[in-house]
Each structure stands twice: as C-alpha cells, then as structure tokens.
Amino acid sequence: MALQQDGNASPEEPNTTNTSLAADDYSDCEQPETCFEFSGHRLKITQHSKTLFGVSAFIWDAGIFLCKYIEKQNMDFTGKKVIELGSGTGLVGIFAGLLGANVTLTDRWHVLDQIKSNVFANIPASALDRCKVCALLWGTDHTHFPSDYDFIFGSDIVYNKDFYTLLPKTLEHLSNAGTEIYLASAMRSQKIVYFHEVTLPQYFKCDLVCNDENRLISIYRLTKKYTEPGK
Ligand SMILES: C[S@@+](CC[C@H](N)C(=O)[O-])C[C@H]1O[C@@H](n2cnc3c(N)ncnc32)[C@H](O)[C@@H]1O
C-alpha cells in the first residue's frame, strides 16, 4: 500500500474532552476485518467505512512490526501509562491495553469512531476503564495532555514534512525523563531518514533498536535529553 501524502492535516477542532467510550452501536459500519495474534492475544481489527479516506483507513506495516517488536521484547504494561499518537485503526494502542496499560489512543477527530469500535471489539469490558480514545492534533492541542506517560508509541506517523516540527514539539510535551518513546517508521525517503537521524536527536537520545528484514521499517527508541524542572 503506497502512502498518500496527506495534506489535510488539521480540519478538526482540537478537543480532549471526548474521552469516554460510550457504548454506541458501530455494527452498521463494519468493513474488512484483519486478525492478528501477538503475545497470545487475538486482535480483530476492522477498518471503519466512515473513515475510508486518507491514511487512517489502513493497517500499516509499521504498526504490525511495532506489535511484533513489543511481543518479542516481552513488554508488560501493567500499571503503566501509555499514549499512542496517530492510532489509525488502534492496533498498537489496543495491544498495549491488552498487555495491561492505562492507554490513551489518539488521532484526528474523524478517526475516533474507528478506533473506538476496535477498542470495544478487543478490550474486555472489565478493562475498558483503562482505555481512552480522544483527539490529539500534533503541535496544536498536545498541551491539554499531561507529561507523565511511561510509554509513547507512534507507528507510521512520519510521512509528511509538516510533521517535522509538530511531532518533536508534541513528543517533548508528553514526555519526561523516564518516558520511553517508540516510533516505528517506514523509511520511504531520505527526508524521513533525516528526520530520525538528524532532527529528532536534537531533542531526544535516539537509538535505532530494530529494522525489518528489508530495512524498510525502522523502530527508534527515544528518551528525553534534557528535562525541564518539574517534568
Ligand atoms: C499512516 S497512518 C498510521 C496509522 C497507524 N498508526 C498504523 O500504523 O496503522 C497515520 C495516522 O496519523 C494520523 N495523523 C496525521 N496527521 C495528524 C496530526 N496532525 N495530528 C494527529 N494525528 C495525525 C492520521 O489520521 C493517521 O491515522
């Protein structure tokens, strides 16, 4: 699947108040389902018909690769606070929730129904209070969120040059000295490589922790270089 440059980056009003997972009926919007199994958890991810526009409608290989990495590393998020940026279908954030996280899955407004329906389909009712879904527009409303996350995940969220200033700003705000940030990115161009190898290291200590066999997808682990007082 070729990634279209998504110029329509900010059509929505930022708002972080709609975090509840109300039991709406999403059954009439179902589209293709894909099943995955990671760490003994079976995930069924549905692409929502109402969001069949732009990049959010697909399950990107970088997200699948990040889940495999989390599985391979035997990560356990019990009691940990996790946020996912640009969740799309919600695959990575849902997997983190199944591994025990208090997880916030975020994206642009129009994508939230798709994420919510997948959260409902995969997270047991007893664990739904640990999972939030809400809008977070990079560089715009990140300041409405706290800075106490243990983990931040983003898969295939680096694909448009507009994000090269927005994402560092957002990641800086959401993180503290103990936060581990994992970005799984498809290295489609030299600009994307430059962003990971040159731009991000200005703000974070960046380690390339994994490549796929074709070296098309890379996972970087970022930790904060400088910590502001009180963070
Ligand atoms: C290529 S998709 C990746 C989706 C998912 N993480 C995956 O790996 O399948 C990029 C996601 O970033 C979201 N996104 C793009 N620009 C954004 C912005 N300015 N603020 C927040 N999310 C954004 C899109 O809506 C989309 O869901």
The ligand as an SDF file (V2000), in Angstrom:
LIG
                    3D

 27 29  0  0  0  0  0  0  0  0999 V2000
   -0.1230    6.2840    8.1730 C   0  0  0  0  0  0  0  0  0  0  0  0
   -1.3750    6.3970    9.3680 S   0  0  0  0  0  0  0  0  0  0  0  0
   -0.7870    5.2450   10.5920 C   0  0  0  0  0  0  0  0  0  0  0  0
   -1.8940    4.6670   11.3890 C   0  0  0  0  0  0  0  0  0  0  0  0
   -1.4860    3.6140   12.4150 C   0  0  0  0  0  0  0  0  0  0  0  0
   -0.5900    4.1620   13.4090 N   0  0  0  0  0  0  0  0  0  0  0  0
   -0.8760    2.4140   11.7430 C   0  0  0  0  0  0  0  0  0  0  0  0
    0.3370    2.1750   11.8840 O   0  0  0  0  0  0  0  0  0  0  0  0
   -1.6040    1.6710   11.0700 O   0  0  0  0  0  0  0  0  0  0  0  0
   -1.0370    7.9820   10.1660 C   0  0  0  0  0  0  0  0  0  0  0  0
   -2.0420    8.3900   11.2080 C   0  0  0  0  0  0  0  0  0  0  0  0
   -1.6430    9.6590   11.7420 O   0  0  0  0  0  0  0  0  0  0  0  0
   -2.7810   10.4910   11.8710 C   0  0  0  0  0  0  0  0  0  0  0  0
   -2.4010   11.9120   11.7580 N   0  0  0  0  0  0  0  0  0  0  0  0
   -1.9700   12.5620   10.6540 C   0  0  0  0  0  0  0  0  0  0  0  0
   -1.7430   13.8520   10.9080 N   0  0  0  0  0  0  0  0  0  0  0  0
   -2.0380   14.0450   12.2100 C   0  0  0  0  0  0  0  0  0  0  0  0
   -1.9810   15.1840   13.0670 C   0  0  0  0  0  0  0  0  0  0  0  0
   -1.5710   16.3800   12.6030 N   0  0  0  0  0  0  0  0  0  0  0  0
   -2.3520   15.0270   14.3510 N   0  0  0  0  0  0  0  0  0  0  0  0
   -2.7500   13.8050   14.8100 C   0  0  0  0  0  0  0  0  0  0  0  0
   -2.8180   12.6790   14.0570 N   0  0  0  0  0  0  0  0  0  0  0  0
   -2.4610   12.8060   12.7520 C   0  0  0  0  0  0  0  0  0  0  0  0
   -3.6690   10.0800   10.7160 C   0  0  0  0  0  0  0  0  0  0  0  0
   -5.0290   10.4380   10.9570 O   0  0  0  0  0  0  0  0  0  0  0  0
   -3.4510    8.5710   10.6680 C   0  0  0  0  0  0  0  0  0  0  0  0
   -4.3650    7.8480   11.4260 O   0  0  0  0  0  0  0  0  0  0  0  0
  1  2  1  0
  2  3  1  0
  2 10  1  0
  3  4  1  0
  4  5  1  0
  5  6  1  0
  5  7  1  0
  7  8  2  0
  7  9  1  0
 10 11  1  0
 11 12  1  0
 11 26  1  0
 12 13  1  0
 13 14  1  0
 13 24  1  0
 14 15  1  0
 14 23  1  0
 15 16  2  0
 16 17  1  0
 17 18  1  0
 17 23  2  0
 18 19  1  0
 18 20  2  0
 20 21  1  0
 21 22  2  0
 22 23  1  0
 24 25  1  0
 24 26  1  0
 26 27  1  0
M  CHG  2   2   1   9  -1
M  END
$$$$
